[in-house]
């Protein structure tokens, strides 16, 4: 009971102070709609991009560190946002068959990668994995002049928000496809908070991803905006413009992953969530877990702020699960080879 009260209090504090920034202009525009309700047509497969690596340093442990960039498979209405980019940590001393690449997707309105670096970077590098940290549209150096990080990713402009969701998902898929073609090995996608939501959307569309790990993820974008405090200012903008919940549900109908089944095998998906999360309530996350046939899941006695409080435990749980899966797959492959001889 004390943990629940503390967790919820901490989450409410975070929402009140960390999510108090709001747009200085109104974004409200009703949805005109998109041409297809077919998932595969809506989230069409991107080509393998012409990705550029810009090395910045060579670490003593053998890792090359730098920035990557490539042309966005889908463009937005803001040229200054277009152009996928991010950070990378890669090694050149492993054979492609033994390589594991991890794509880590940050959360909504994050201003830097410090939180995800603290959670995962050390343990993943110690395991010898390559790392890629894509920058989500409208975040960091992709934010529009005068806006805060993430302001234009989700707004009361209904069609713009859907376009942003499609652009983000497409960029992640394009990066995965480049890794598979040019680096080889296994690809693991790890998403934190809204990054977990994008990991889930990617899992629906991308068969090239091998494992998906969603941390404090969401399922319904409509629910987050209309029924939780993190979306209160966007909801106000919508209501002032005459947009109803029914309008929103119709316009954003292609953004809820629980409506479809993932292309990544269920046994290769791991969910992590807080029992007392106020940002993304368990009712929303449970809906996806149930719809996808109850993949592996770890629950923590905390709220969304537990990302900070439980980050070491989460990192251990993720590594134990992932290494167990990789070891089992390697053993199975060896058995198949032995049986064929």
Backbone torsions as a table, in degrees:
resi	resn	phi	psi	omega
1	UNK	NA	-41.7	179.9
2	UNK	-66.0	-42.2	178.7
3	UNK	-62.4	-39.8	-180.0
4	UNK	-64.2	-46.2	179.9
5	UNK	-62.7	-44.2	-179.8
6	UNK	-63.8	-43.3	-178.0
7	UNK	-63.3	-46.1	-178.3
8	UNK	-68.1	-38.4	177.8
9	UNK	-62.8	-42.6	-179.9
10	UNK	-64.8	-40.3	178.8
11	UNK	-65.9	-43.3	178.9
12	UNK	-63.7	-37.3	176.8
13	UNK	-62.9	-44.4	-179.8
14	UNK	-62.8	-41.8	179.6
15	UNK	-65.1	-41.4	-177.3
16	UNK	-66.1	-35.1	-172.9
17	UNK	-107.6	-34.0	-179.0
18	UNK	-88.6	-21.7	-179.9
19	UNK	-113.3	29.8	180.0
20	UNK	-87.5	-15.1	179.2
21	UNK	-72.0	134.5	-178.6
22	UNK	-135.9	160.4	-179.2
23	UNK	-63.0	142.1	179.0
24	UNK	-82.9	-13.2	179.6
25	UNK	-125.3	158.7	176.8
26	UNK	-83.5	138.6	-179.2
27	UNK	-109.2	-7.7	-166.6
28	UNK	-55.8	121.4	172.2
29	UNK	-145.4	130.5	178.3
30	UNK	-67.0	158.9	-179.1
31	UNK	-79.6	130.9	173.4
32	UNK	-84.1	-31.4	176.2
33	UNK	107.3	165.8	-179.2
34	UNK	-119.7	157.3	-167.2
35	UNK	-71.0	-16.8	-172.4
36	UNK	-141.0	144.5	171.0
37	UNK	-102.6	7.1	176.9
38	UNK	-82.0	121.0	-172.8
39	UNK	-59.0	-48.0	-176.5
40	UNK	-66.8	-29.0	175.5
41	UNK	-76.4	-38.6	-178.1
42	UNK	-67.4	-45.7	177.5
43	UNK	-104.4	67.2	-175.5
44	UNK	-67.3	152.2	-173.2
45	UNK	-72.2	126.8	178.6
46	UNK	-79.4	156.5	173.3
47	UNK	-73.8	159.4	172.5
48	UNK	-65.6	123.6	-173.4
49	UNK	-79.1	163.2	171.7
50	UNK	-87.8	84.5	-172.7
51	UNK	-87.9	137.0	179.8
52	UNK	-109.9	133.3	175.3
53	UNK	-105.0	129.1	179.8
54	UNK	-117.8	97.4	-176.8
55	UNK	-67.9	135.4	178.3
56	UNK	-112.2	-32.2	-179.7
57	UNK	-158.4	159.0	175.1
58	UNK	-119.4	115.3	-176.8
59	UNK	-79.8	158.9	-179.2
60	UNK	-68.1	-20.5	179.5
61	UNK	-86.3	7.8	176.1
62	UNK	97.2	-3.6	-178.9
63	UNK	-85.5	132.6	169.2
64	UNK	-91.2	131.2	-176.5
65	UNK	-121.3	137.1	179.3
66	UNK	-174.1	-158.2	-179.5
67	UNK	-119.3	147.4	174.2
68	UNK	-122.1	158.0	174.8
69	UNK	-155.2	153.8	174.1
70	UNK	-159.2	164.4	-178.9
71	UNK	-72.0	131.5	179.9
72	UNK	-60.0	132.9	177.1
73	UNK	-63.5	-30.7	176.4
74	UNK	-123.9	132.4	179.7
75	UNK	-95.6	160.6	179.2
76	UNK	-107.7	-171.6	176.1
77	UNK	-87.8	4.8	-178.8
78	UNK	-126.1	100.6	-178.6
79	UNK	-55.6	-31.9	-179.0
80	UNK	-68.7	-17.4	176.4
81	UNK	-87.5	-26.9	-173.6
82	UNK	-72.9	147.9	-175.4
83	UNK	113.4	97.6	179.9
84	UNK	-68.2	146.0	-177.1
85	UNK	-160.7	172.1	178.3
86	UNK	167.6	-170.2	180.0
87	UNK	-105.5	155.2	174.5
88	UNK	-141.3	153.5	172.1
89	UNK	-133.5	110.3	-178.0
90	UNK	-133.0	154.5	175.5
91	UNK	-116.3	150.3	-179.2
92	UNK	-112.4	10.1	-174.5
93	UNK	-104.8	16.1	178.7
94	UNK	-120.4	145.3	175.2
95	UNK	-71.6	145.5	-179.7
96	UNK	-53.3	-34.8	-178.4
97	UNK	-66.1	-23.4	-179.2
98	UNK	-103.2	3.1	-173.6
99	UNK	-85.1	140.7	172.6
100	UNK	-124.3	123.1	178.7
101	UNK	-112.5	132.7	-179.2
102	UNK	-115.3	123.6	175.2
103	UNK	-100.0	116.0	-176.4
104	UNK	-106.9	122.6	-175.5
105	UNK	-108.8	123.3	-176.7
106	UNK	-78.2	174.9	-176.2
107	UNK	-93.5	172.3	-179.8
108	UNK	-66.3	135.2	175.5
109	UNK	68.2	8.7	172.0
110	UNK	-63.7	143.5	-178.2
111	UNK	-101.4	-9.3	179.3
112	UNK	-164.2	178.6	-176.2
113	UNK	-98.1	9.6	-173.8
114	UNK	-55.6	-43.2	-176.2
115	UNK	-64.4	-45.4	-179.2
116	UNK	-73.1	-31.2	174.9
117	UNK	-61.9	-44.1	-179.2
118	UNK	-64.6	-31.6	-178.3
119	UNK	-74.7	-47.7	-163.5
120	UNK	-124.4	-26.4	-167.2
121	UNK	-59.6	-46.4	-176.7
122	UNK	-60.9	-48.2	-176.3
123	UNK	-69.0	-37.3	178.9
124	UNK	-68.1	-39.8	178.9
125	UNK	-68.1	-38.8	177.6
126	UNK	-62.0	-30.6	177.9
127	UNK	-79.6	-8.1	178.8
128	UNK	84.8	17.1	-179.3
129	UNK	-83.0	147.5	169.1
130	UNK	-77.1	148.9	-178.4
131	UNK	-128.9	142.3	175.0
132	UNK	-134.2	131.1	-179.7
133	UNK	-120.8	86.7	179.6
134	UNK	-68.9	145.9	174.8
135	UNK	-90.2	120.9	180.0
136	UNK	-67.3	150.3	177.2
137	UNK	-50.6	141.5	176.3
138	UNK	67.1	17.7	176.5
139	UNK	-116.1	158.1	175.8
140	UNK	53.7	-123.1	-178.5
141	UNK	-81.4	5.0	174.6
142	UNK	-99.2	-3.3	178.0
143	UNK	-67.3	145.2	179.5
144	UNK	-71.0	150.9	179.4
145	UNK	-54.2	130.9	178.3
146	UNK	83.4	-1.3	-179.6
147	UNK	-105.7	160.8	175.1
148	UNK	-89.8	161.2	-175.6
149	UNK	-59.3	122.6	177.8
150	UNK	88.7	-3.0	-175.0
151	UNK	-56.3	-40.7	-173.2
152	UNK	-96.9	7.5	177.0
153	UNK	-71.8	-49.7	177.2
154	UNK	-125.4	120.3	-179.6
155	UNK	-137.9	-177.7	176.4
156	UNK	-79.7	-0.3	170.7
157	UNK	-82.9	101.8	-167.6
158	UNK	-63.6	-46.8	-179.3
159	UNK	-68.7	-37.6	177.7
160	UNK	-60.1	-42.8	-178.8
161	UNK	-63.5	-42.3	177.5
162	UNK	-63.6	-40.6	178.0
163	UNK	-61.0	-38.7	178.0
164	UNK	-64.9	-40.1	178.3
165	UNK	-62.7	-42.9	-179.8
166	UNK	-66.3	-41.3	-179.7
167	UNK	-63.4	-44.7	-179.6
168	UNK	-62.1	-48.6	179.7
169	UNK	-60.3	-41.6	-178.4
170	UNK	-66.7	-39.0	179.2
171	UNK	-65.7	-40.4	178.5
172	UNK	-63.3	-43.7	179.3
173	UNK	-63.5	-41.2	179.5
174	UNK	-62.7	-41.3	178.0
175	UNK	-62.9	-44.5	178.5
176	UNK	-58.7	-44.2	-178.0
177	UNK	-66.6	-35.1	175.4
178	UNK	-66.1	-44.4	179.6
179	UNK	-59.3	-45.9	-179.1
180	UNK	-60.8	-41.6	-176.7
181	UNK	-77.7	-39.3	-171.7
182	UNK	-102.8	-18.2	-178.8
183	UNK	-119.3	-31.4	178.3
184	UNK	76.3	-175.8	178.3
185	UNK	81.0	-163.3	-178.3
186	UNK	-89.3	146.7	176.1
187	UNK	-120.6	124.8	178.9
188	UNK	-113.3	133.1	177.6
189	UNK	-112.1	123.0	179.4
190	UNK	-119.2	122.5	178.8
191	UNK	-120.1	139.3	-179.3
192	UNK	-114.6	126.7	-179.5
193	UNK	60.1	-121.0	178.5
194	UNK	-65.7	-23.2	171.8
195	UNK	-61.6	-31.7	174.7
196	UNK	-66.0	-38.7	175.9
197	UNK	-59.7	-46.0	179.7
198	UNK	-66.9	-31.8	174.2
199	UNK	-61.9	-40.5	179.6
200	UNK	-66.7	-42.4	178.1
201	UNK	-63.3	-39.7	177.9
202	UNK	-63.5	-39.3	-178.9
203	UNK	-61.8	-28.4	178.0
204	UNK	-71.9	-29.0	-168.8
205	UNK	-108.1	-29.3	-166.4
206	UNK	-110.2	108.7	179.3
207	UNK	-78.3	-11.7	-179.4
208	UNK	-78.5	-17.0	177.9
209	UNK	-76.5	138.9	-177.4
210	UNK	-95.3	-39.7	-178.3
211	UNK	-139.0	146.8	178.8
212	UNK	-131.2	129.3	178.8
213	UNK	-127.3	116.3	-177.1
214	UNK	-111.7	121.3	-175.6
215	UNK	-109.6	120.1	179.2
216	UNK	52.1	46.6	-173.7
217	UNK	-81.2	168.6	172.5
218	UNK	-120.5	164.5	177.6
219	UNK	-115.2	-56.4	-175.0
220	UNK	-101.9	114.7	175.4
221	UNK	-64.7	-35.3	176.9
222	UNK	-60.3	-45.8	-179.5
223	UNK	-61.6	-43.7	-177.9
224	UNK	-62.8	-39.0	-177.8
225	UNK	-79.6	-41.0	-171.1
226	UNK	-91.7	-27.5	-170.6
227	UNK	-119.1	1.5	176.9
228	UNK	-126.0	162.3	-175.8
229	UNK	-72.6	-20.0	-179.0
230	UNK	-68.7	-21.3	-179.9
231	UNK	-106.7	15.2	-170.9
232	UNK	-61.7	-38.3	-177.6
233	UNK	-74.0	-35.0	176.5
234	UNK	-66.9	-41.6	177.8
235	UNK	-61.3	-42.8	178.2
236	UNK	-59.9	-42.8	178.1
237	UNK	-59.8	-44.2	179.2
238	UNK	-62.7	-47.7	-176.7
239	UNK	-64.9	-37.8	176.8
240	UNK	-64.1	-25.5	177.7
241	UNK	-93.3	4.3	176.3
242	UNK	86.0	10.8	178.8
243	UNK	-81.5	130.7	179.8
244	UNK	-100.0	169.5	176.6
245	UNK	-59.8	-39.4	179.6
246	UNK	-64.0	-39.0	175.8
247	UNK	-60.7	-43.8	-177.5
248	UNK	-66.7	-44.7	179.9
249	UNK	-60.3	-37.1	179.4
250	UNK	-71.7	-44.8	-176.6
251	UNK	-67.8	-32.9	-176.7
252	UNK	-105.7	23.6	-175.3
253	UNK	-64.3	-20.7	-178.7
254	UNK	-94.1	15.2	-176.2
255	UNK	-115.9	11.8	-176.1
256	UNK	-111.6	105.2	-172.1
257	UNK	-62.7	-23.5	-178.8
258	UNK	-67.7	-8.1	179.4
259	UNK	-78.9	-14.1	-176.4
260	UNK	-134.8	169.7	178.2
261	UNK	-101.4	143.0	-176.2
262	UNK	-73.2	151.5	172.8
263	UNK	-83.2	-23.9	172.3
264	UNK	-73.9	130.9	-178.5
265	UNK	-56.2	141.1	-177.5
266	UNK	-55.5	-37.9	-178.0
267	UNK	-69.7	-8.8	178.7
268	UNK	-106.0	19.6	179.7
269	UNK	-118.9	135.5	177.2
270	UNK	-128.1	129.9	175.9
271	UNK	-109.5	138.0	172.1
272	UNK	-126.1	132.6	-177.7
273	UNK	-154.0	158.6	178.1
274	UNK	-93.6	135.7	-178.7
275	UNK	-63.8	-26.7	-173.2
276	UNK	-118.0	28.1	-176.6
277	UNK	-64.0	124.8	176.9
278	UNK	-93.3	-33.1	178.9
279	UNK	-61.8	-52.2	-178.8
280	UNK	-127.0	91.2	-173.0
281	UNK	-60.5	148.9	179.6
282	UNK	-54.9	-29.1	179.0
283	UNK	-59.0	-35.0	179.7
284	UNK	-75.7	-45.2	-179.1
285	UNK	-69.8	-36.2	178.7
286	UNK	-62.5	-33.5	-179.6
287	UNK	-60.1	-41.1	179.0
288	UNK	-72.2	-43.6	179.9
289	UNK	-57.0	-43.5	178.7
290	UNK	-68.9	-44.5	-177.6
291	UNK	-62.2	-30.8	-178.2
292	UNK	-93.8	13.3	174.9
293	UNK	80.3	27.5	175.9
294	UNK	57.4	66.6	173.0
295	UNK	-63.3	173.6	176.6
296	UNK	-54.3	140.8	-177.2
297	UNK	-148.6	144.1	174.1
298	UNK	-124.7	127.1	178.5
299	UNK	-108.8	142.7	-177.5
300	UNK	-120.2	146.0	-179.5
301	UNK	-80.1	63.5	-174.6
302	UNK	-154.7	176.9	173.8
303	UNK	-102.6	-161.0	-178.2
304	UNK	-64.9	-32.1	177.4
305	UNK	-65.9	-11.1	176.3
306	UNK	-64.0	-12.7	173.0
307	UNK	-56.2	-36.6	178.1
308	UNK	-81.0	-46.1	-174.0
309	UNK	-71.2	-31.1	-175.0
310	UNK	-114.5	19.4	-173.1
311	UNK	-63.0	-36.2	179.5
312	UNK	-68.0	-42.3	178.4
313	UNK	-64.8	-41.0	178.3
314	UNK	-62.3	-43.3	179.2
315	UNK	-61.3	-41.5	178.0
316	UNK	-64.6	-44.3	-179.2
317	UNK	-63.5	-41.2	178.8
318	UNK	-63.9	-46.6	-178.2
319	UNK	-65.4	-41.5	179.9
320	UNK	-63.4	-43.4	179.9
321	UNK	-65.6	-48.0	-176.3
322	UNK	-65.5	-46.7	-178.6
323	UNK	-66.7	-32.1	174.8
324	UNK	-64.3	-42.7	178.3
325	UNK	-65.1	-45.1	-178.8
326	UNK	-65.1	-39.9	179.3
327	UNK	-65.1	-42.1	179.2
328	UNK	-64.5	-39.4	179.3
329	UNK	-67.4	-39.4	178.9
330	UNK	-65.0	-43.0	179.6
331	UNK	-63.6	-39.8	178.8
332	UNK	-64.3	-39.7	178.8
333	UNK	-64.0	-40.2	178.9
334	UNK	-64.4	-38.7	178.5
335	UNK	-65.3	-38.7	178.6
336	UNK	-65.1	-40.6	178.6
337	UNK	-64.6	-44.4	-179.3
338	UNK	-64.1	-39.0	-178.7
339	UNK	-68.2	-27.6	-178.3
340	UNK	-82.5	-11.5	-176.6
341	UNK	-90.8	NA	NA
